[in-house]
Amino acid sequence: MTEIVRVSSTQPSASVWRTPAGWTLLILGVAGLVLPFLPGVPLLIAGLVMLSAQHRWARNCLRRMKLWIRKLDRRRPKLENAYPIMQRPE
């Protein structure tokens, strides 16, 4: 006699949609780097965030992107009067 055994998945059901949506956003992000009407960088970041739950390479890309943004922010010159205080007329 054969017995039917149900096997439940250990992954949450959201991961079923997370992977294809992540790849779609990643592909649209790459296309957005070339096409002027698509925002490339936000789509790339969103795709990497979605894929980083399951793929180590996506986590590494996000980590590198964060470091790169921090380096760019440190190199940007700071303006002395970025937040000027109101002065009284003399």
PDB file of N, CA, C and O in Angstrom, chain B, residues numbered from 101:
ATOM      1  N   MET B 101       0.829  -1.174   0.000  1.00  0.00           N
ATOM      2  CA  MET B 101       0.000   0.000   0.000  1.00  0.00           C
ATOM      3  C   MET B 101       0.876   1.241   0.000  1.00  0.00           C
ATOM      4  O   MET B 101       1.905   1.289   0.674  1.00  0.00           O
ATOM      5  N   THR B 102       0.471   2.215  -0.740  1.00  0.00           N
ATOM      6  CA  THR B 102       1.193   3.485  -0.746  1.00  0.00           C
ATOM      7  C   THR B 102       0.437   4.488   0.099  1.00  0.00           C
ATOM      8  O   THR B 102      -0.794   4.515   0.121  1.00  0.00           O
ATOM      9  N   GLU B 103       1.183   5.288   0.774  1.00  0.00           N
ATOM     10  CA  GLU B 103       0.580   6.282   1.646  1.00  0.00           C
ATOM     11  C   GLU B 103       0.940   7.673   1.125  1.00  0.00           C
ATOM     12  O   GLU B 103       2.085   7.919   0.745  1.00  0.00           O
ATOM     13  N   ILE B 104       0.000   8.546   1.109  1.00  0.00           N
ATOM     14  CA  ILE B 104       0.233   9.906   0.643  1.00  0.00           C
ATOM     15  C   ILE B 104       0.715  10.739   1.821  1.00  0.00           C
ATOM     16  O   ILE B 104       0.055  10.831   2.857  1.00  0.00           O
ATOM     17  N   VAL B 105       1.865  11.332   1.638  1.00  0.00           N
ATOM     18  CA  VAL B 105       2.443  12.168   2.680  1.00  0.00           C
ATOM     19  C   VAL B 105       2.534  13.584   2.154  1.00  0.00           C
ATOM     20  O   VAL B 105       3.121  13.823   1.098  1.00  0.00           O
ATOM     21  N   ARG B 106       1.961  14.519   2.879  1.00  0.00           N
ATOM     22  CA  ARG B 106       2.028  15.921   2.469  1.00  0.00           C
ATOM     23  C   ARG B 106       3.296  16.534   3.025  1.00  0.00           C
ATOM     24  O   ARG B 106       3.591  16.411   4.214  1.00  0.00           O
ATOM     25  N   VAL B 107       4.033  17.187   2.169  1.00  0.00           N
ATOM     26  CA  VAL B 107       5.259  17.856   2.587  1.00  0.00           C
ATOM     27  C   VAL B 107       5.010  19.348   2.523  1.00  0.00           C
ATOM     28  O   VAL B 107       4.668  19.885   1.469  1.00  0.00           O
ATOM     29  N   SER B 108       5.180  20.011   3.642  1.00  0.00           N
ATOM     30  CA  SER B 108       4.972  21.452   3.659  1.00  0.00           C
ATOM     31  C   SER B 108       6.303  22.147   3.424  1.00  0.00           C
ATOM     32  O   SER B 108       7.357  21.649   3.823  1.00  0.00           O
ATOM     33  N   SER B 109       6.246  23.255   2.798  1.00  0.00           N
ATOM     34  CA  SER B 109       7.442  24.033   2.506  1.00  0.00           C
ATOM     35  C   SER B 109       7.890  24.782   3.755  1.00  0.00           C
ATOM     36  O   SER B 109       7.069  25.251   4.543  1.00  0.00           O
ATOM     37  N   THR B 110       9.196  24.883   3.920  1.00  0.00           N
ATOM     38  CA  THR B 110       9.731  25.632   5.056  1.00  0.00           C
ATOM     39  C   THR B 110       9.903  27.105   4.729  1.00  0.00           C
ATOM     40  O   THR B 110      10.118  27.918   5.629  1.00  0.00           O
ATOM     41  N   GLN B 111       9.812  27.458   3.454  1.00  0.00           N
ATOM     42  CA  GLN B 111       9.955  28.851   3.056  1.00  0.00           C
ATOM     43  C   GLN B 111       8.598  29.541   3.128  1.00  0.00           C
ATOM     44  O   GLN B 111       7.566  28.929   2.853  1.00  0.00           O
ATOM     45  N   PRO B 112       8.608  30.811   3.496  1.00  0.00           N
ATOM     46  CA  PRO B 112       7.334  31.536   3.510  1.00  0.00           C
ATOM     47  C   PRO B 112       6.797  31.704   2.100  1.00  0.00           C
ATOM     48  O   PRO B 112       7.553  31.697   1.129  1.00  0.00           O
ATOM     49  N   SER B 113       5.483  31.855   1.998  1.00  0.00           N
ATOM     50  CA  SER B 113       4.860  31.963   0.677  1.00  0.00           C
ATOM     51  C   SER B 113       5.270  33.237  -0.050  1.00  0.00           C
ATOM     52  O   SER B 113       5.154  33.310  -1.273  1.00  0.00           O
ATOM     53  N   ALA B 114       5.746  34.241   0.678  1.00  0.00           N
ATOM     54  CA  ALA B 114       6.168  35.479   0.028  1.00  0.00           C
ATOM     55  C   ALA B 114       7.388  35.262  -0.849  1.00  0.00           C
ATOM     56  O   ALA B 114       7.591  36.003  -1.811  1.00  0.00           O
ATOM     57  N   SER B 115       8.202  34.263  -0.540  1.00  0.00           N
ATOM     58  CA  SER B 115       9.401  34.033  -1.341  1.00  0.00           C
ATOM     59  C   SER B 115       9.062  33.531  -2.739  1.00  0.00           C
ATOM     60  O   SER B 115       9.877  33.635  -3.655  1.00  0.00           O
ATOM     61  N   VAL B 116       7.858  32.985  -2.899  1.00  0.00           N
ATOM     62  CA  VAL B 116       7.442  32.535  -4.229  1.00  0.00           C
ATOM     63  C   VAL B 116       7.365  33.725  -5.183  1.00  0.00           C
ATOM     64  O   VAL B 116       7.710  33.605  -6.359  1.00  0.00           O
ATOM     65  N   TRP B 117       6.913  34.867  -4.678  1.00  0.00           N
ATOM     66  CA  TRP B 117       6.786  36.061  -5.508  1.00  0.00           C
ATOM     67  C   TRP B 117       8.010  36.960  -5.420  1.00  0.00           C
ATOM     68  O   TRP B 117       8.256  37.764  -6.318  1.00  0.00           O
ATOM     69  N   ARG B 118       8.772  36.831  -4.353  1.00  0.00           N
ATOM     70  CA  ARG B 118       9.902  37.726  -4.140  1.00  0.00           C
ATOM     71  C   ARG B 118      10.993  37.524  -5.198  1.00  0.00           C
ATOM     72  O   ARG B 118      11.545  38.500  -5.706  1.00  0.00           O
ATOM     73  N   THR B 119      11.303  36.280  -5.528  1.00  0.00           N
ATOM     74  CA  THR B 119      12.378  36.017  -6.478  1.00  0.00           C
ATOM     75  C   THR B 119      12.046  36.508  -7.890  1.00  0.00           C
ATOM     76  O   THR B 119      12.856  37.230  -8.471  1.00  0.00           O
ATOM     77  N   PRO B 120      10.899  36.155  -8.465  1.00  0.00           N
ATOM     78  CA  PRO B 120      10.614  36.682  -9.812  1.00  0.00           C
ATOM     79  C   PRO B 120      10.467  38.204  -9.840  1.00  0.00           C
ATOM     80  O   PRO B 120      10.873  38.853 -10.804  1.00  0.00           O
ATOM     81  N   ALA B 121       9.885  38.769  -8.781  1.00  0.00           N
ATOM     82  CA  ALA B 121       9.741  40.230  -8.742  1.00  0.00           C
ATOM     83  C   ALA B 121      11.114  40.889  -8.625  1.00  0.00           C
ATOM     84  O   ALA B 121      11.361  41.925  -9.241  1.00  0.00           O
ATOM     85  N   GLY B 122      12.004  40.292  -7.839  1.00  0.00           N
ATOM     86  CA  GLY B 122      13.355  40.839  -7.712  1.00  0.00           C
ATOM     87  C   GLY B 122      14.108  40.816  -9.028  1.00  0.00           C
ATOM     88  O   GLY B 122      14.756  41.793  -9.404  1.00  0.00           O
ATOM     89  N   TRP B 123      14.015  39.689  -9.726  1.00  0.00           N
ATOM     90  CA  TRP B 123      14.692  39.602 -11.035  1.00  0.00           C
ATOM     91  C   TRP B 123      14.083  40.582 -12.036  1.00  0.00           C
ATOM     92  O   TRP B 123      14.804  41.187 -12.830  1.00  0.00           O
ATOM     93  N   THR B 124      12.763  40.739 -12.001  1.00  0.00           N
ATOM     94  CA  THR B 124      12.117  41.689 -12.913  1.00  0.00           C
ATOM     95  C   THR B 124      12.593  43.112 -12.635  1.00  0.00           C
ATOM     96  O   THR B 124      12.912  43.859 -13.560  1.00  0.00           O
ATOM     97  N   LEU B 125      12.638  43.483 -11.352  1.00  0.00           N
ATOM     98  CA  LEU B 125      13.111  44.828 -11.011  1.00  0.00           C
ATOM     99  C   LEU B 125      14.576  45.015 -11.382  1.00  0.00           C
ATOM    100  O   LEU B 125      14.978  46.097 -11.809  1.00  0.00           O
ATOM    101  N   LEU B 126      15.371  43.966 -11.220  1.00  0.00           N
ATOM    102  CA  LEU B 126      16.784  44.054 -11.567  1.00  0.00           C
ATOM    103  C   LEU B 126      16.962  44.261 -13.070  1.00  0.00           C
ATOM    104  O   LEU B 126      17.779  45.079 -13.494  1.00  0.00           O
ATOM    105  N   ILE B 127      16.206  43.529 -13.867  1.00  0.00           N
ATOM    106  CA  ILE B 127      16.292  43.670 -15.328  1.00  0.00           C
ATOM    107  C   ILE B 127      15.800  45.051 -15.757  1.00  0.00           C
ATOM    108  O   ILE B 127      16.411  45.686 -16.616  1.00  0.00           O
ATOM    109  N   LEU B 128      14.698  45.520 -15.164  1.00  0.00           N
ATOM    110  CA  LEU B 128      14.207  46.861 -15.486  1.00  0.00           C
ATOM    111  C   LEU B 128      15.203  47.934 -15.052  1.00  0.00           C
ATOM    112  O   LEU B 128      15.338  48.961 -15.716  1.00  0.00           O
ATOM    113  N   GLY B 129      15.900  47.698 -13.942  1.00  0.00           N
ATOM    114  CA  GLY B 129      16.908  48.652 -13.485  1.00  0.00           C
ATOM    115  C   GLY B 129      18.081  48.750 -14.446  1.00  0.00           C
ATOM    116  O   GLY B 129      18.581  49.842 -14.715  1.00  0.00           O
ATOM    117  N   VAL B 130      18.520  47.604 -14.964  1.00  0.00           N
ATOM    118  CA  VAL B 130      19.608  47.625 -15.950  1.00  0.00           C
ATOM    119  C   VAL B 130      19.145  48.337 -17.216  1.00  0.00           C
ATOM    120  O   VAL B 130      19.899  49.109 -17.808  1.00  0.00           O
ATOM    121  N   ALA B 131      17.904  48.077 -17.632  1.00  0.00           N
ATOM    122  CA  ALA B 131      17.364  48.779 -18.804  1.00  0.00           C
ATOM    123  C   ALA B 131      17.223  50.267 -18.515  1.00  0.00           C
ATOM    124  O   ALA B 131      17.408  51.097 -19.406  1.00  0.00           O
ATOM    125  N   GLY B 132      16.898  50.603 -17.273  1.00  0.00           N
ATOM    126  CA  GLY B 132      16.739  52.008 -16.898  1.00  0.00           C
ATOM    127  C   GLY B 132      18.043  52.775 -16.892  1.00  0.00           C
ATOM    128  O   GLY B 132      18.035  54.001 -16.993  1.00  0.00           O
ATOM    129  N   LEU B 133      19.166  52.077 -16.777  1.00  0.00           N
ATOM    130  CA  LEU B 133      20.451  52.769 -16.862  1.00  0.00           C
ATOM    131  C   LEU B 133      20.716  53.279 -18.271  1.00  0.00           C
ATOM    132  O   LEU B 133      21.473  54.230 -18.466  1.00  0.00           O
ATOM    133  N   VAL B 134      20.085  52.638 -19.252  1.00  0.00           N
ATOM    134  CA  VAL B 134      20.284  53.021 -20.657  1.00  0.00           C
ATOM    135  C   VAL B 134      19.141  53.891 -21.164  1.00  0.00           C
ATOM    136  O   VAL B 134      19.366  54.865 -21.882  1.00  0.00           O
ATOM    137  N   LEU B 135      17.920  53.538 -20.791  1.00  0.00           N
ATOM    138  CA  LEU B 135      16.754  54.265 -21.286  1.00  0.00           C
ATOM    139  C   LEU B 135      16.479  55.492 -20.420  1.00  0.00           C
ATOM    140  O   LEU B 135      16.542  55.412 -19.193  1.00  0.00           O
ATOM    141  N   PRO B 136      16.177  56.616 -21.049  1.00  0.00           N
ATOM    142  CA  PRO B 136      16.008  57.851 -20.270  1.00  0.00           C
ATOM    143  C   PRO B 136      14.700  57.942 -19.489  1.00  0.00           C
ATOM    144  O   PRO B 136      14.608  58.749 -18.563  1.00  0.00           O
ATOM    145  N   PHE B 137      13.695  57.152 -19.823  1.00  0.00           N
ATOM    146  CA  PHE B 137      12.397  57.295 -19.162  1.00  0.00           C
ATOM    147  C   PHE B 137      12.198  56.324 -17.995  1.00  0.00           C
ATOM    148  O   PHE B 137      11.159  56.367 -17.336  1.00  0.00           O
ATOM    149  N   LEU B 138      13.172  55.451 -17.728  1.00  0.00           N
ATOM    150  CA  LEU B 138      13.083  54.537 -16.586  1.00  0.00           C
ATOM    151  C   LEU B 138      14.100  54.938 -15.523  1.00  0.00           C
ATOM    152  O   LEU B 138      15.256  55.201 -15.856  1.00  0.00           O
ATOM    153  N   PRO B 139      13.707  54.991 -14.271  1.00  0.00           N
ATOM    154  CA  PRO B 139      14.679  55.284 -13.211  1.00  0.00           C
ATOM    155  C   PRO B 139      15.493  54.025 -12.903  1.00  0.00           C
ATOM    156  O   PRO B 139      14.982  53.102 -12.268  1.00  0.00           O
ATOM    157  N   GLY B 140      16.725  53.979 -13.336  1.00  0.00           N
ATOM    158  CA  GLY B 140      17.526  52.766 -13.237  1.00  0.00           C
ATOM    159  C   GLY B 140      17.989  52.423 -11.836  1.00  0.00           C
ATOM    160  O   GLY B 140      17.802  51.295 -11.382  1.00  0.00           O
ATOM    161  N   VAL B 141      18.587  53.376 -11.147  1.00  0.00           N
ATOM    162  CA  VAL B 141      19.194  53.093  -9.840  1.00  0.00           C
ATOM    163  C   VAL B 141      18.150  52.681  -8.793  1.00  0.00           C
ATOM    164  O   VAL B 141      18.386  51.702  -8.084  1.00  0.00           O
ATOM    165  N   PRO B 142      17.017  53.368  -8.657  1.00  0.00           N
ATOM    166  CA  PRO B 142      16.033  52.899  -7.665  1.00  0.00           C
ATOM    167  C   PRO B 142      15.499  51.502  -7.955  1.00  0.00           C
ATOM    168  O   PRO B 142      15.253  50.730  -7.028  1.00  0.00           O
ATOM    169  N   LEU B 143      15.318  51.170  -9.225  1.00  0.00           N
ATOM    170  CA  LEU B 143      14.852  49.830  -9.569  1.00  0.00           C
ATOM    171  C   LEU B 143      15.920  48.782  -9.266  1.00  0.00           C
ATOM    172  O   LEU B 143      15.603  47.683  -8.811  1.00  0.00           O
ATOM    173  N   LEU B 144      17.185  49.121  -9.518  1.00  0.00           N
ATOM    174  CA  LEU B 144      18.269  48.200  -9.182  1.00  0.00           C
ATOM    175  C   LEU B 144      18.322  47.946  -7.679  1.00  0.00           C
ATOM    176  O   LEU B 144      18.460  46.804  -7.243  1.00  0.00           O
ATOM    177  N   ILE B 145      18.215  48.990  -6.906  1.00  0.00           N
ATOM    178  CA  ILE B 145      18.271  48.839  -5.450  1.00  0.00           C
ATOM    179  C   ILE B 145      17.092  48.007  -4.954  1.00  0.00           C
ATOM    180  O   ILE B 145      17.266  47.133  -4.105  1.00  0.00           O
ATOM    181  N   ALA B 146      15.896  48.268  -5.474  1.00  0.00           N
ATOM    182  CA  ALA B 146      14.718  47.505  -5.054  1.00  0.00           C
ATOM    183  C   ALA B 146      14.855  46.029  -5.427  1.00  0.00           C
ATOM    184  O   ALA B 146      14.496  45.151  -4.642  1.00  0.00           O
ATOM    185  N   GLY B 147      15.368  45.761  -6.609  1.00  0.00           N
ATOM    186  CA  GLY B 147      15.574  44.374  -7.023  1.00  0.00           C
ATOM    187  C   GLY B 147      16.610  43.665  -6.164  1.00  0.00           C
ATOM    188  O   GLY B 147      16.431  42.501  -5.804  1.00  0.00           O
ATOM    189  N   LEU B 148      17.690  44.362  -5.835  1.00  0.00           N
ATOM    190  CA  LEU B 148      18.719  43.759  -4.987  1.00  0.00           C
ATOM    191  C   LEU B 148      18.205  43.518  -3.567  1.00  0.00           C
ATOM    192  O   LEU B 148      18.558  42.519  -2.940  1.00  0.00           O
ATOM    193  N   VAL B 149      17.382  44.421  -3.065  1.00  0.00           N
ATOM    194  CA  VAL B 149      16.817  44.230  -1.728  1.00  0.00           C
ATOM    195  C   VAL B 149      15.920  42.992  -1.711  1.00  0.00           C
ATOM    196  O   VAL B 149      15.955  42.212  -0.760  1.00  0.00           O
ATOM    197  N   MET B 150      15.126  42.813  -2.752  1.00  0.00           N
ATOM    198  CA  MET B 150      14.242  41.655  -2.799  1.00  0.00           C
ATOM    199  C   MET B 150      15.025  40.351  -2.949  1.00  0.00           C
ATOM    200  O   MET B 150      14.663  39.332  -2.362  1.00  0.00           O
ATOM    201  N   LEU B 151      16.089  40.388  -3.730  1.00  0.00           N
ATOM    202  CA  LEU B 151      16.871  39.172  -3.950  1.00  0.00           C
ATOM    203  C   LEU B 151      17.845  38.879  -2.817  1.00  0.00           C
ATOM    204  O   LEU B 151      18.322  37.751  -2.690  1.00  0.00           O
ATOM    205  N   SER B 152      18.146  39.874  -1.996  1.00  0.00           N
ATOM    206  CA  SER B 152      19.146  39.679  -0.949  1.00  0.00           C
ATOM    207  C   SER B 152      18.670  38.734   0.149  1.00  0.00           C
ATOM    208  O   SER B 152      19.486  38.247   0.933  1.00  0.00           O
ATOM    209  N   ALA B 153      17.383  38.467   0.222  1.00  0.00           N
ATOM    210  CA  ALA B 153      16.879  37.532   1.224  1.00  0.00           C
ATOM    211  C   ALA B 153      17.316  36.095   0.925  1.00  0.00           C
ATOM    212  O   ALA B 153      17.404  35.266   1.831  1.00  0.00           O
ATOM    213  N   GLN B 154      17.588  35.808  -0.352  1.00  0.00           N
ATOM    214  CA  GLN B 154      17.923  34.437  -0.727  1.00  0.00           C
ATOM    215  C   GLN B 154      19.290  34.287  -1.370  1.00  0.00           C
ATOM    216  O   GLN B 154      19.822  33.178  -1.424  1.00  0.00           O
ATOM    217  N   HIS B 155      19.870  35.369  -1.858  1.00  0.00           N
ATOM    218  CA  HIS B 155      21.126  35.252  -2.603  1.00  0.00           C
ATOM    219  C   HIS B 155      22.230  36.067  -1.927  1.00  0.00           C
ATOM    220  O   HIS B 155      22.051  37.244  -1.612  1.00  0.00           O
ATOM    221  N   ARG B 156      23.351  35.425  -1.717  1.00  0.00           N
ATOM    222  CA  ARG B 156      24.480  36.093  -1.073  1.00  0.00           C
ATOM    223  C   ARG B 156      25.079  37.169  -1.981  1.00  0.00           C
ATOM    224  O   ARG B 156      25.503  38.213  -1.486  1.00  0.00           O
ATOM    225  N   TRP B 157      25.123  36.940  -3.285  1.00  0.00           N
ATOM    226  CA  TRP B 157      25.713  37.920  -4.191  1.00  0.00           C
ATOM    227  C   TRP B 157      24.922  39.231  -4.163  1.00  0.00           C
ATOM    228  O   TRP B 157      25.500  40.307  -4.317  1.00  0.00           O
ATOM    229  N   ALA B 158      23.606  39.144  -3.968  1.00  0.00           N
ATOM    230  CA  ALA B 158      22.790  40.364  -3.900  1.00  0.00           C
ATOM    231  C   ALA B 158      23.092  41.131  -2.614  1.00  0.00           C
ATOM    232  O   ALA B 158      23.153  42.360  -2.622  1.00  0.00           O
ATOM    233  N   ARG B 159      23.283  40.399  -1.502  1.00  0.00           N
ATOM    234  CA  ARG B 159      23.672  41.060  -0.248  1.00  0.00           C
ATOM    235  C   ARG B 159      25.022  41.736  -0.393  1.00  0.00           C
ATOM    236  O   ARG B 159      25.217  42.845   0.105  1.00  0.00           O
ATOM    237  N   ASN B 160      25.960  41.079  -1.073  1.00  0.00           N
ATOM    238  CA  ASN B 160      27.277  41.678  -1.276  1.00  0.00           C
ATOM    239  C   ASN B 160      27.193  42.926  -2.151  1.00  0.00           C
ATOM    240  O   ASN B 160      27.883  43.913  -1.893  1.00  0.00           O
ATOM    241  N   CYS B 161      26.356  42.887  -3.176  1.00  0.00           N
ATOM    242  CA  CYS B 161      26.180  44.071  -4.030  1.00  0.00           C
ATOM    243  C   CYS B 161      25.593  45.232  -3.238  1.00  0.00           C
ATOM    244  O   CYS B 161      26.031  46.372  -3.397  1.00  0.00           O
ATOM    245  N   LEU B 162      24.608  44.957  -2.388  1.00  0.00           N
ATOM    246  CA  LEU B 162      24.024  46.020  -1.564  1.00  0.00           C
ATOM    247  C   LEU B 162      25.054  46.595  -0.598  1.00  0.00           C
ATOM    248  O   LEU B 162      25.108  47.806  -0.386  1.00  0.00           O
ATOM    249  N   ARG B 163      25.867  45.722  -0.018  1.00  0.00           N
ATOM    250  CA  ARG B 163      26.894  46.179   0.916  1.00  0.00           C
ATOM    251  C   ARG B 163      27.912  47.074   0.199  1.00  0.00           C
ATOM    252  O   ARG B 163      28.304  48.118   0.721  1.00  0.00           O
ATOM    253  N   ARG B 164      28.329  46.664  -0.985  1.00  0.00           N
ATOM    254  CA  ARG B 164      29.262  47.490  -1.766  1.00  0.00           C
ATOM    255  C   ARG B 164      28.649  48.818  -2.165  1.00  0.00           C
ATOM    256  O   ARG B 164      29.324  49.848  -2.164  1.00  0.00           O
ATOM    257  N   MET B 165      27.352  48.794  -2.509  1.00  0.00           N
ATOM    258  CA  MET B 165      26.677  50.022  -2.904  1.00  0.00           C
ATOM    259  C   MET B 165      26.596  50.995  -1.727  1.00  0.00           C
ATOM    260  O   MET B 165      26.769  52.201  -1.909  1.00  0.00           O
ATOM    261  N   LYS B 166      26.335  50.481  -0.526  1.00  0.00           N
ATOM    262  CA  LYS B 166      26.284  51.337   0.658  1.00  0.00           C
ATOM    263  C   LYS B 166      27.642  51.968   0.924  1.00  0.00           C
ATOM    264  O   LYS B 166      27.730  53.160   1.220  1.00  0.00           O
ATOM    265  N   LEU B 167      28.698  51.173   0.820  1.00  0.00           N
ATOM    266  CA  LEU B 167      30.047  51.710   1.031  1.00  0.00           C
ATOM    267  C   LEU B 167      30.394  52.758  -0.013  1.00  0.00           C
ATOM    268  O   LEU B 167      31.012  53.772   0.310  1.00  0.00           O
ATOM    269  N   TRP B 168      30.006  52.524  -1.259  1.00  0.00           N
ATOM    270  CA  TRP B 168      30.292  53.462  -2.337  1.00  0.00           C
ATOM    271  C   TRP B 168      29.560  54.788  -2.104  1.00  0.00           C
ATOM    272  O   TRP B 168      30.125  55.858  -2.332  1.00  0.00           O
ATOM    273  N   ILE B 169      28.311  54.717  -1.651  1.00  0.00           N
ATOM    274  CA  ILE B 169      27.535  55.932  -1.385  1.00  0.00           C
ATOM    275  C   ILE B 169      28.147  56.703  -0.220  1.00  0.00           C
ATOM    276  O   ILE B 169      28.218  57.932  -0.257  1.00  0.00           O
ATOM    277  N   ARG B 170      28.590  55.987   0.815  1.00  0.00           N
ATOM    278  CA  ARG B 170      29.231  56.667   1.942  1.00  0.00           C
ATOM    279  C   ARG B 170      30.523  57.354   1.528  1.00  0.00           C
ATOM    280  O   ARG B 170      30.813  58.454   1.998  1.00  0.00           O
ATOM    281  N   LYS B 171      31.308  56.722   0.652  1.00  0.00           N
ATOM    282  CA  LYS B 171      32.540  57.351   0.169  1.00  0.00           C
ATOM    283  C   LYS B 171      32.225  58.600  -0.639  1.00  0.00           C
ATOM    284  O   LYS B 171      32.904  59.618  -0.502  1.00  0.00           O
ATOM    285  N   LEU B 172      31.203  58.528  -1.478  1.00  0.00           N
ATOM    286  CA  LEU B 172      30.822  59.701  -2.266  1.00  0.00           C
ATOM    287  C   LEU B 172      30.357  60.834  -1.362  1.00  0.00           C
ATOM    288  O   LEU B 172      30.655  61.998  -1.625  1.00  0.00           O
ATOM    289  N   ASP B 173      29.633  60.506  -0.306  1.00  0.00           N
ATOM    290  CA  ASP B 173      29.144  61.530   0.609  1.00  0.00           C
ATOM    291  C   ASP B 173      30.294  62.199   1.355  1.00  0.00           C
ATOM    292  O   ASP B 173      30.246  63.402   1.613  1.00  0.00           O
ATOM    293  N   ARG B 174      31.321  61.438   1.700  1.00  0.00           N
ATOM    294  CA  ARG B 174      32.462  62.024   2.402  1.00  0.00           C
ATOM    295  C   ARG B 174      33.282  62.937   1.485  1.00  0.00           C
ATOM    296  O   ARG B 174      33.863  63.919   1.946  1.00  0.00           O
ATOM    297  N   ARG B 175      33.329  62.617   0.205  1.00  0.00           N
ATOM    298  CA  ARG B 175      34.116  63.417  -0.740  1.00  0.00           C
ATOM    299  C   ARG B 175      33.413  64.695  -1.166  1.00  0.00           C
ATOM    300  O   ARG B 175      34.055  65.627  -1.649  1.00  0.00           O
ATOM    301  N   ARG B 176      32.090  64.743  -0.990  1.00  0.00           N
ATOM    302  CA  ARG B 176      31.333  65.920  -1.413  1.00  0.00           C
ATOM    303  C   ARG B 176      31.707  67.102  -0.533  1.00  0.00           C
ATOM    304  O   ARG B 176      31.709  66.981   0.692  1.00  0.00           O
ATOM    305  N   PRO B 177      32.023  68.240  -1.134  1.00  0.00           N
ATOM    306  CA  PRO B 177      32.405  69.397  -0.307  1.00  0.00           C
ATOM    307  C   PRO B 177      31.209  69.909   0.496  1.00  0.00           C
ATOM    308  O   PRO B 177      30.091  70.005  -0.010  1.00  0.00           O
ATOM    309  N   LYS B 178      31.475  70.227   1.737  1.00  0.00           N
ATOM    310  CA  LYS B 178      30.434  70.758   2.609  1.00  0.00           C
ATOM    311  C   LYS B 178      30.400  72.281   2.479  1.00  0.00           C
ATOM    312  O   LYS B 178      31.441  72.938   2.524  1.00  0.00           O
ATOM    313  N   LEU B 179      29.228  72.821   2.321  1.00  0.00           N
ATOM    314  CA  LEU B 179      29.078  74.262   2.220  1.00  0.00           C
ATOM    315  C   LEU B 179      29.049  74.863   3.613  1.00  0.00           C
ATOM    316  O   LEU B 179      28.430  74.310   4.522  1.00  0.00           O
ATOM    317  N   GLU B 180      29.710  75.982   3.778  1.00  0.00           N
ATOM    318  CA  GLU B 180      29.737  76.620   5.085  1.00  0.00           C
ATOM    319  C   GLU B 180      28.366  77.159   5.472  1.00  0.00           C
ATOM    320  O   GLU B 180      27.958  77.065   6.630  1.00  0.00           O
ATOM    321  N   ASN B 181      27.671  77.714   4.512  1.00  0.00           N
ATOM    322  CA  ASN B 181      26.362  78.301   4.791  1.00  0.00           C
ATOM    323  C   ASN B 181      25.250  77.409   4.251  1.00  0.00           C
ATOM    324  O   ASN B 181      24.322  77.888   3.600  1.00  0.00           O
ATOM    325  N   ALA B 182      25.347  76.126   4.521  1.00  0.00           N
ATOM    326  CA  ALA B 182      24.312  75.216   4.048  1.00  0.00           C
ATOM    327  C   ALA B 182      22.994  75.483   4.757  1.00  0.00           C
ATOM    328  O   ALA B 182      21.931  75.357   4.148  1.00  0.00           O
ATOM    329  N   TYR B 183      23.042  75.849   6.035  1.00  0.00           N
ATOM    330  CA  TYR B 183      21.853  76.169   6.802  1.00  0.00           C
ATOM    331  C   TYR B 183      22.060  77.547   7.431  1.00  0.00           C
ATOM    332  O   TYR B 183      22.394  77.650   8.611  1.00  0.00           O
ATOM    333  N   PRO B 184      21.863  78.601   6.644  1.00  0.00           N
ATOM    334  CA  PRO B 184      22.144  79.941   7.170  1.00  0.00           C
ATOM    335  C   PRO B 184      21.163  80.341   8.266  1.00  0.00           C
ATOM    336  O   PRO B 184      19.980  80.003   8.224  1.00  0.00           O
ATOM    337  N   ILE B 185      21.679  81.055   9.228  1.00  0.00           N
ATOM    338  CA  ILE B 185      20.864  81.599  10.308  1.00  0.00           C
ATOM    339  C   ILE B 185      20.371  82.974   9.877  1.00  0.00           C
ATOM    340  O   ILE B 185      21.104  83.754   9.269  1.00  0.00           O
ATOM    341  N   MET B 186      19.117  83.251  10.204  1.00  0.00           N
ATOM    342  CA  MET B 186      18.587  84.582   9.825  1.00  0.00           C
ATOM    343  C   MET B 186      19.364  85.666  10.530  1.00  0.00           C
ATOM    344  O   MET B 186      19.594  85.610  11.738  1.00  0.00           O
ATOM    345  N   GLN B 187      19.762  86.645   9.761  1.00  0.00           N
ATOM    346  CA  GLN B 187      20.506  87.758  10.334  1.00  0.00           C
ATOM    347  C   GLN B 187      19.622  88.978  10.361  1.00  0.00           C
ATOM    348  O   GLN B 187      18.768  89.184   9.498  1.00  0.00           O
ATOM    349  N   ARG B 188      19.857  89.788  11.387  1.00  0.00           N
ATOM    350  CA  ARG B 188      19.094  91.029  11.488  1.00  0.00           C
ATOM    351  C   ARG B 188      19.636  92.043  10.493  1.00  0.00           C
ATOM    352  O   ARG B 188      20.840  92.099  10.247  1.00  0.00           O
ATOM    353  N   PRO B 189      18.748  92.838   9.927  1.00  0.00           N
ATOM    354  CA  PRO B 189      19.233  93.891   9.043  1.00  0.00           C
ATOM    355  C   PRO B 189      20.000  94.930   9.842  1.00  0.00           C
ATOM    356  O   PRO B 189      19.596  95.300  10.945  1.00  0.00           O
ATOM    357  N   GLU B 190      21.086  95.390   9.293  1.00  0.00           N
ATOM    358  CA  GLU B 190      21.937  96.373  10.009  1.00  0.00           C
ATOM    359  C   GLU B 190      21.682  97.765   9.590  1.00  0.00           C
ATOM    360  O   GLU B 190      22.316  98.689  10.100  1.00  0.00           O
TER     361      GLU B 190
END
